[in-house]
Amino acid sequence: MKETELRALVGRVQEQVALLASTAPSAAPSENDKRELTRRWDQLVQHLALGPAPDTRVCPSCSHTIMRAATLCGYCWMKLPEGGRHA
C-alpha cells in the first residue's frame, strides 16, 4: 500500500465529511452527498484491505490479549499452552 494513495483517500473522505458537517442543521444532506461519502469510504476500506481480525486469546498469567498462535506471552514472558480461550 502506498502511503500517498492512502493519504489521498483519507483526504477525500475527510473532505466529504466536512462538507456534510457544514450543512445547516435544519437542512438534511443531499442523497448525492451521502452516496459520495459512501463511495469514498468504500474506496478507503478496499485500499486498506484489512482482512479478518486476528485470532487472539488471553494470557492465563497476566490477562493481556495475545495472538492465539503465540507460544510465549510478549508481556509477562510466560510459556503458553497451545490453544486457549478467545479474547
C-alpha positions as CSV (number, residue, x, y, z in Angstrom):
1,M,0.0,0.0,0.0
2,K,1.4,3.3,-1.0
3,E,1.2,6.0,1.7
4,T,0.5,8.7,-0.9
5,E,-2.6,6.8,-2.1
6,L,-3.8,6.2,1.4
7,R,-3.4,9.9,2.3
8,A,-5.3,10.9,-0.8
9,L,-8.2,8.5,0.0
10,V,-8.3,9.7,3.6
11,G,-8.3,13.3,2.4
12,R,-11.2,12.7,0.1
13,V,-13.2,11.1,2.9
14,Q,-12.3,13.9,5.2
15,E,-13.5,16.5,2.6
16,Q,-16.8,14.7,2.2
17,V,-17.3,14.5,6.0
18,A,-16.5,18.2,6.3
19,L,-19.0,19.0,3.5
20,L,-21.7,17.1,5.3
21,A,-20.8,18.6,8.6
22,S,-21.1,22.1,7.2
23,T,-24.7,21.5,6.1
24,A,-27.1,23.7,8.1
25,P,-28.6,21.9,11.0
26,S,-32.1,22.4,9.5
27,A,-31.1,21.0,6.1
28,A,-30.6,17.3,5.6
29,P,-27.6,16.3,3.5
30,S,-28.5,15.5,-0.1
31,E,-28.7,11.9,-1.3
32,N,-25.9,12.6,-3.7
33,D,-23.6,13.8,-0.8
34,K,-24.4,10.7,1.2
35,R,-23.7,8.4,-1.8
36,E,-20.4,10.2,-2.5
37,L,-19.3,9.7,1.1
38,T,-20.3,6.1,1.0
39,R,-18.3,5.6,-2.3
40,R,-15.2,7.3,-0.9
41,W,-15.4,5.3,2.3
42,D,-15.7,2.1,0.3
43,Q,-12.6,3.0,-1.7
44,L,-10.7,3.6,1.5
45,V,-11.8,0.3,3.0
46,Q,-10.8,-1.6,-0.2
47,H,-7.4,0.1,-0.3
48,L,-6.7,-0.8,3.3
49,A,-7.6,-4.5,2.7
50,L,-7.5,-5.3,6.4
51,G,-9.0,-8.8,6.2
52,P,-10.4,-10.5,9.2
53,A,-9.4,-9.7,12.7
54,P,-6.5,-11.8,14.0
55,D,-7.3,-14.8,16.2
56,T,-6.4,-13.9,19.8
57,R,-6.6,-15.3,23.3
58,V,-6.0,-14.1,26.9
59,C,-2.7,-14.9,28.6
60,P,-3.5,-17.1,31.6
61,S,-0.8,-15.4,33.6
62,C,-1.2,-11.6,33.0
63,S,-4.5,-11.4,31.2
64,H,-3.2,-9.4,28.3
65,T,-4.6,-10.1,24.8
66,I,-2.1,-12.0,22.7
67,M,-2.1,-13.8,19.4
68,R,-3.7,-17.3,19.6
69,A,-0.6,-18.8,17.9
70,A,1.8,-17.3,20.4
71,T,4.0,-19.7,22.4
72,L,5.3,-17.1,24.7
73,C,3.5,-14.1,26.1
74,G,5.0,-10.8,24.9
75,Y,4.0,-9.1,28.2
76,C,5.0,-11.5,31.0
77,W,7.1,-13.9,29.0
78,M,5.2,-16.9,30.3
79,K,5.5,-20.0,28.1
80,L,2.0,-20.7,26.9
81,P,0.0,-23.9,26.4
82,E,-1.4,-24.5,22.9
83,G,-4.9,-23.1,22.2
84,G,-6.6,-21.1,24.9
85,R,-9.8,-19.1,25.2
86,H,-10.7,-16.3,22.9
87,A,-10.1,-12.7,24.0
